[in-house]
């Protein structure tokens, strides 16, 4: 490569003004063509495919725009230099490797740009899939693919210059164990992400919570090292993938009903017969509510204390909406108050009347 540049500067001694003028004119014309002809044409082609419903083809053409235009400019530069030096540099033994290195670079850059688009806009992938086909770690695998593209590009360009790839790989193998020990935590997060990919516990956009309920929100993205969750206050939490792989994660988006459970405390001065009647009446009111599940309704005295009874109230609401669940709970609490007043129930004075 250095010999190529050295020879290039030696050849500059024989250039003429007409050749320089022709090269500059060609270079200027090439820049104008790529800016005002090639760029609009690529944009129009992408819009045409998009109108025909071919979203993927449209994205590929659009994202390849930059790589195609830069590759075109490089071709113009080589042709202009060929005019100046009176040598066809694209096929010249000393410059052909340089030219094809640029072409390979822009080809792989175009592929990487397509992958980057889908990493930044995962909804573009999911929009073309059915819910059961959507994969939570699509951005995760896309990032791996992007890194792979860069590695392949590096080795492809190195092979043009007869770089000793085998020796380089051997060196990597000898230091691989030491590197693995040095980045074992990072590898743990990486394989944690792979574990999540195999189990498929959630999708992008799902509402999840950790077992201790300290982190709860919507899954925004899954990176190589961590999963991004947006909490209720619009904050972003980055949870290491190894943490997700080793702890229970609740996928709240998959719930079809919400449990509502609380306790009521009444005085032991109330008679057993009245308490039984009140519990049955309240259970009937819960059953009659249009939004409650009918299979599981519990209203029972479940604990005896020195001066009070504890009444357990447990039922399920046929919704995954927290607001709707609270509205149903409010209805049942008002109904409870009316039932207690009609039955003349005495509340416990030395206990918290209601505990959630």
C-alpha positions as CSV (number, residue, x, y, z in Angstrom):
1,X,0.0,0.0,0.0
2,X,2.8,2.4,0.9
3,X,4.6,1.6,-2.4
4,X,1.3,2.5,-4.2
5,X,1.1,5.9,-2.7
6,X,4.8,6.5,-3.3
7,X,4.4,5.6,-7.0
8,X,1.3,7.8,-7.2
9,X,3.3,10.9,-6.0
10,X,6.1,10.1,-8.4
11,X,3.6,10.0,-11.3
12,X,2.3,13.4,-10.4
13,X,5.5,14.9,-11.9
14,X,4.2,14.1,-15.4
15,X,0.8,15.7,-15.2
16,X,-0.5,18.4,-17.6
17,X,-2.8,21.3,-17.0
18,X,-5.4,20.1,-19.5
19,X,-5.6,16.7,-17.7
20,X,-6.0,18.5,-14.4
21,X,-8.8,20.6,-15.8
22,X,-10.6,17.6,-17.2
23,X,-10.2,15.7,-13.9
24,X,-11.6,18.6,-11.9
25,X,-14.5,19.0,-14.3
26,X,-15.3,15.3,-14.1
27,X,-15.1,15.4,-10.3
28,X,-17.4,18.3,-10.1
29,X,-19.9,16.7,-12.5
30,X,-19.8,13.5,-10.5
31,X,-20.6,15.3,-7.3
32,X,-23.5,17.1,-9.0
33,X,-24.8,13.8,-10.4
34,X,-24.7,12.0,-7.1
35,X,-26.4,14.8,-5.2
36,X,-29.1,15.8,-7.7
37,X,-29.7,12.6,-9.7
38,X,-28.6,9.5,-7.9
39,X,-29.9,10.6,-4.4
40,X,-33.4,11.7,-5.6
41,X,-33.6,8.5,-7.8
42,X,-32.8,6.3,-4.8
43,X,-35.4,8.1,-2.7
44,X,-38.0,7.8,-5.4
45,X,-37.3,4.1,-5.7
46,X,-37.7,3.6,-2.0
47,X,-41.0,5.4,-2.0
48,X,-42.2,3.4,-5.0
49,X,-41.5,0.1,-3.2
50,X,-43.2,1.4,-0.1
51,X,-46.3,2.3,-2.0
52,X,-46.4,-1.2,-3.3
53,X,-46.3,-2.6,0.2
54,X,-42.7,-3.9,0.0
55,X,-41.5,-2.3,3.2
56,X,-38.3,-4.3,3.5
57,X,-37.1,-3.6,-0.1
58,X,-37.9,0.1,0.5
59,X,-35.8,0.2,3.7
60,X,-32.9,-1.6,2.0
61,X,-32.8,0.8,-0.9
62,X,-33.1,3.9,1.3
63,X,-30.4,2.7,3.8
64,X,-28.0,1.8,0.9
65,X,-28.3,5.4,-0.4
66,X,-25.3,6.7,1.5
67,X,-23.1,3.8,0.6
68,X,-24.1,3.9,-3.1
69,X,-23.4,7.6,-3.4
70,X,-20.1,7.5,-1.6
71,X,-19.0,4.5,-3.8
72,X,-20.0,6.5,-6.9
73,X,-17.9,9.4,-5.7
74,X,-14.9,7.1,-5.1
75,X,-15.3,5.8,-8.7
76,X,-15.3,9.4,-10.0
77,X,-12.2,10.2,-8.0
78,X,-10.3,7.1,-9.4
79,X,-11.4,8.0,-12.9
80,X,-10.3,11.6,-12.4
81,X,-6.9,10.5,-11.1
82,X,-6.7,8.1,-14.0
83,X,-7.1,11.1,-16.4
84,X,-4.4,13.1,-14.6
85,X,-1.9,10.2,-14.5
86,X,-2.9,8.8,-17.9
87,X,-3.3,5.3,-16.2
88,X,-6.5,3.3,-15.6
89,X,-6.1,3.1,-11.8
90,X,-9.2,0.8,-11.3
91,X,-7.4,-2.1,-12.9
92,X,-3.8,-1.0,-12.4
93,X,-1.9,-3.7,-10.4
94,X,-0.8,-1.1,-7.8
95,X,-4.2,0.5,-7.2
96,X,-6.8,-2.1,-7.9
97,X,-6.7,-3.4,-4.4
98,X,-7.2,0.1,-3.0
99,X,-10.2,0.6,-5.3
100,X,-11.9,-2.7,-4.4
101,X,-11.2,-2.1,-0.7
102,X,-13.3,1.0,-0.9
103,X,-16.0,-0.9,-2.8
104,X,-16.1,-3.7,-0.3
105,X,-16.2,-1.2,2.6
106,X,-19.2,0.6,1.1
107,X,-21.0,-2.6,0.3
108,X,-20.7,-3.8,3.9
109,X,-21.5,-0.3,5.1
110,X,-24.8,-0.5,3.3
111,X,-25.6,-3.8,4.9
112,X,-24.7,-2.4,8.3
113,X,-26.8,0.7,7.7
114,X,-29.8,-1.5,7.0
115,X,-29.2,-3.4,10.3
116,X,-28.8,-0.2,12.2
117,X,-32.1,1.1,10.9
118,X,-33.9,-2.0,12.3
119,X,-32.0,-1.7,15.6
120,X,-33.1,1.8,16.1
121,X,-36.7,1.1,14.8
122,X,-37.5,-2.5,16.0
123,X,-41.2,-1.7,15.4
124,X,-40.4,-1.8,11.7
125,X,-39.7,-5.5,12.0
126,X,-42.6,-6.3,14.3
127,X,-45.1,-4.4,12.1
128,X,-44.6,-7.1,9.4
129,X,-45.0,-10.0,11.8
130,X,-47.9,-11.5,13.7
131,X,-47.8,-11.2,17.5
132,X,-46.8,-14.9,17.9
133,X,-44.0,-14.5,15.5
134,X,-42.4,-11.4,17.1
135,X,-39.1,-12.1,18.9
136,X,-38.1,-10.2,21.9
137,X,-34.4,-10.2,21.1
138,X,-34.6,-9.2,17.5
139,X,-32.6,-6.0,18.3
140,X,-30.2,-8.1,20.3
141,X,-29.5,-10.4,17.3
142,X,-29.4,-7.5,14.9
143,X,-26.6,-6.0,17.0
144,X,-24.7,-9.3,16.9
145,X,-25.3,-9.3,13.1
146,X,-23.9,-5.8,12.8
147,X,-20.7,-6.7,14.7
148,X,-20.4,-9.8,12.5
149,X,-20.7,-7.7,9.3
150,X,-17.8,-5.4,10.5
151,X,-15.6,-8.5,11.3
152,X,-16.4,-10.0,7.9
153,X,-15.6,-6.7,6.2
154,X,-12.3,-6.4,8.0
155,X,-11.2,-9.9,7.0
156,X,-12.5,-9.4,3.4
157,X,-10.5,-6.2,2.9
158,X,-7.4,-7.7,4.7
159,X,-7.5,-10.7,2.3
160,X,-7.2,-8.3,-0.7
161,X,-3.9,-7.0,0.7
162,X,-2.6,-10.6,1.4
163,X,-2.8,-10.0,5.2
164,X,-1.9,-13.2,7.2
165,X,-5.4,-13.8,8.5
166,X,-4.5,-17.3,9.8
167,X,-1.8,-16.0,11.9
168,X,-4.1,-13.3,13.3
169,X,-6.7,-15.9,14.2
170,X,-4.1,-18.1,15.8
171,X,-3.1,-15.1,18.0
172,X,-6.7,-14.6,19.0
173,X,-7.0,-18.2,20.0
174,X,-4.0,-18.0,22.2
175,X,-5.3,-15.0,24.0
176,X,-8.9,-16.1,24.0
177,X,-8.8,-17.7,27.5
178,X,-7.2,-14.6,29.1
179,X,-9.8,-12.3,27.4
180,X,-12.6,-14.6,28.6
181,X,-11.5,-14.2,32.2
182,X,-11.2,-10.5,31.8
183,X,-14.7,-10.0,30.4
184,X,-16.5,-12.8,32.2
185,X,-19.1,-10.4,33.6
186,X,-19.9,-9.1,30.1
187,X,-20.1,-12.6,28.8
188,X,-22.5,-13.4,31.7
189,X,-24.8,-10.6,30.5
190,X,-24.4,-11.8,26.9
191,X,-25.4,-15.4,27.6
192,X,-28.1,-14.1,30.0
193,X,-29.6,-12.3,26.9
194,X,-29.3,-15.6,25.0
195,X,-31.2,-17.3,27.8
196,X,-33.9,-14.7,27.6
197,X,-34.1,-15.3,23.9
198,X,-34.6,-19.0,24.3
199,X,-37.3,-18.7,27.0
200,X,-39.1,-15.7,25.3
201,X,-40.6,-14.4,28.6
202,X,-41.6,-11.0,27.0
203,X,-41.7,-8.9,23.9
204,X,-40.8,-5.4,23.1
205,X,-43.6,-3.3,24.5
206,X,-44.7,-5.7,27.2
207,X,-45.3,-4.5,30.8
208,X,-43.0,-6.4,33.1
209,X,-42.0,-6.3,36.8
210,X,-39.3,-7.9,38.9
211,X,-40.1,-10.2,41.7
212,X,-39.6,-7.5,44.4
213,X,-41.7,-5.0,42.4
214,X,-38.9,-2.5,42.7
215,X,-38.7,-2.3,38.9
216,X,-41.9,-2.2,36.8
217,X,-42.4,-0.8,33.4
218,X,-42.5,-1.3,29.6
219,X,-39.7,-3.2,27.8
220,X,-38.2,-0.6,25.4
221,X,-35.1,-2.5,24.0
222,X,-32.8,-5.4,24.6
223,X,-29.1,-4.7,24.1
224,X,-26.1,-7.0,24.1
225,X,-25.5,-6.3,27.8
226,X,-28.8,-5.0,29.3
227,X,-32.5,-4.7,28.8
228,X,-34.1,-1.2,28.8
229,X,-37.3,-0.7,30.8
230,X,-39.3,2.5,30.8
231,X,-40.9,3.0,34.2
232,X,-44.2,4.7,35.0
233,X,-42.5,8.1,35.6
234,X,-40.9,7.9,32.1
235,X,-37.5,7.0,33.5
236,X,-35.3,4.4,31.8
237,X,-33.8,1.5,33.8
238,X,-31.0,-0.6,32.4
239,X,-31.2,-4.1,33.8
240,X,-28.2,-6.4,33.2
241,X,-29.3,-9.5,31.2
242,X,-27.7,-11.8,33.7
243,X,-30.0,-10.4,36.4
244,X,-33.1,-11.2,34.2
245,X,-31.9,-14.7,33.5
246,X,-31.5,-15.5,37.2
247,X,-34.6,-14.0,38.7
248,X,-38.3,-14.3,38.3
249,X,-39.8,-11.7,35.9
250,X,-43.5,-11.1,35.9
251,X,-45.0,-10.4,32.4
252,X,-48.0,-8.3,33.5
253,X,-49.1,-7.7,29.9
254,X,-50.1,-11.4,29.6
255,X,-52.6,-11.2,32.5
256,X,-56.2,-11.6,31.5
257,X,-57.5,-10.6,35.0
258,X,-56.4,-8.8,38.1
259,X,-56.6,-10.0,41.7
260,X,-58.2,-7.7,44.3
261,X,-57.6,-8.7,47.9
262,X,-58.0,-6.8,51.2
263,X,-59.0,-7.4,54.8
264,X,-61.8,-5.9,57.0
265,X,-61.6,-5.9,60.8
266,X,-64.8,-6.1,62.8
267,X,-65.5,-6.4,66.6
268,X,-66.0,-9.7,68.3
269,X,-69.2,-8.2,69.7
270,X,-70.9,-9.0,66.4
271,X,-72.8,-12.4,66.5
272,X,-71.6,-15.3,64.4
273,X,-75.0,-15.5,62.6
274,X,-74.8,-11.9,61.5
275,X,-71.2,-12.2,60.3
276,X,-72.0,-15.3,58.3
277,X,-75.0,-13.5,56.7
278,X,-72.9,-10.4,55.9
279,X,-70.1,-12.5,54.3
280,X,-72.7,-14.3,52.1
281,X,-74.4,-11.0,51.1
282,X,-71.1,-9.3,50.2
283,X,-70.0,-12.4,48.2
284,X,-73.3,-12.2,46.3
285,X,-72.8,-8.5,45.6
286,X,-69.3,-9.2,44.2
287,X,-70.7,-12.0,42.1
288,X,-73.4,-9.7,40.6
289,X,-70.9,-7.0,39.6
290,X,-70.6,-7.1,35.7
291,X,-66.7,-6.9,35.7
292,X,-65.8,-9.5,38.3
293,X,-64.8,-13.1,37.6
294,X,-67.3,-15.6,38.9
295,X,-65.1,-18.6,39.5
296,X,-63.2,-17.4,42.5
297,X,-64.8,-15.1,45.1
298,X,-63.8,-15.4,48.8
299,X,-65.4,-13.6,51.6
300,X,-64.7,-15.3,54.9
301,X,-63.6,-14.7,58.5
302,X,-60.1,-16.0,58.3
303,X,-58.5,-14.8,61.6
304,X,-59.6,-14.4,65.2
305,X,-58.0,-11.8,67.5
306,X,-58.6,-10.9,71.1
307,X,-61.1,-8.2,70.3
308,X,-61.7,-8.5,66.5
309,X,-62.4,-10.8,63.6
310,X,-60.5,-10.4,60.3
311,X,-62.6,-10.8,57.2
312,X,-60.8,-11.8,54.0
313,X,-62.2,-10.3,50.7
314,X,-60.7,-11.8,47.6
315,X,-61.9,-11.7,44.0
316,X,-60.7,-11.2,40.4
317,X,-61.5,-8.5,37.9
318,X,-61.8,-9.4,34.2
319,X,-59.3,-6.8,33.0
320,X,-55.6,-6.0,32.8
321,X,-56.2,-2.3,33.3
322,X,-55.2,-1.2,36.8
323,X,-57.5,1.8,36.7
324,X,-60.5,-0.4,35.9
325,X,-59.6,-2.8,38.6
326,X,-59.5,0.1,41.1
327,X,-62.9,1.3,40.0
328,X,-64.4,-2.2,40.6
329,X,-62.7,-2.3,44.0
330,X,-64.2,1.1,44.8
331,X,-67.7,-0.2,43.9
332,X,-67.3,-3.2,46.2
333,X,-66.0,-1.1,49.1
334,X,-69.1,1.2,48.9
335,X,-71.3,-1.9,48.7
336,X,-69.5,-3.3,51.8
337,X,-70.2,-0.1,53.7
338,X,-73.9,-0.3,52.9
339,X,-74.1,-4.0,53.9
340,X,-72.3,-3.3,57.2
341,X,-74.6,-0.4,58.0
342,X,-77.7,-2.3,57.3
343,X,-76.6,-5.3,59.4
344,X,-75.4,-3.0,62.3
345,X,-71.8,-4.4,62.1
346,X,-69.5,-2.9,64.7
347,X,-66.0,-2.2,63.5
348,X,-62.9,-3.1,65.5
349,X,-61.7,-0.1,67.5
350,X,-58.2,-1.3,68.3
351,X,-57.3,-2.5,64.8
352,X,-56.7,-0.9,61.4
353,X,-60.2,-1.2,59.8
354,X,-58.9,-2.1,56.4
355,X,-55.6,-3.3,55.1
356,X,-54.7,-3.7,51.5
